[in-house]
Amino acid sequence: MRKTSILLNADKAVLSYICDRERAVVWGIKGGLPSMPHGLHMVRAGKTHEDWLGSVFSDLPMKTGDVFSRPTAGGGGYGDPLERDPAAVLEDVIDDYVSVERAAKDYGVVIRPVDPEMLAYEIDEAETAKARASIRASRREWAEADPEQVAADYKAGKIDRLDAVRRYAVILDWESGEVLPKSTEQFREMFRIRTVAGWA
């Protein structure tokens, strides 16, 4: 879930924010995937580019029309996502808890939009079987990938924050894309115990 607000009338306004889970992402258990990194995004009035502000900052000047949003990071997943019933994943897409893209990446469930405005989607069973087989064959190797290569792919726009965390167990400075080595080392240790160990 993502909460978004627009500043309707500002006069010398500033924004300060403090929270947790930008680096210490909540891990899953029994094979479940971690939550998403927490923090705020900002789109300045009249602009389209979204800036990542992180989870701890203060005295950020705000102007009328600025839009800021934050994802609700939530908890980590429970159980191997590739064992989740595809029909349940489809319901999560319909209920707007999971995107079509993340359904394929995280659960290996390929969903075709038929008429999204009418909440009409369908599962591609053949492609789902292929996607799940491909993820099963690759995911242990992903979890041991070179963090610097993951960072390079993130900076190049080939992967996003959730890919870095859920596929590669790498924690980055989400603004610069630089690897946070100690955070990654600690996170990977828990990822192996709580997530990888739960995969069949």
Secondary structure, DSSP 8 states (H G I E B T S, - for coil): -EEEEE--S-SSEEEEEE-S-SSS----BTT--------EEEE-TT----EEEESEEEEEEE-TT-EEEEE------BS-GGGS-HHHHHHHHHTTSS-HHHHHHHH---EEEEEGGGTEEEE-HHHHHHHHHHHHHHHHHHTTS-HHHHHHHHHTTSS-HHIIIIIT---B-TTT--B-HHHHHHHHHHHHHHTGGG--
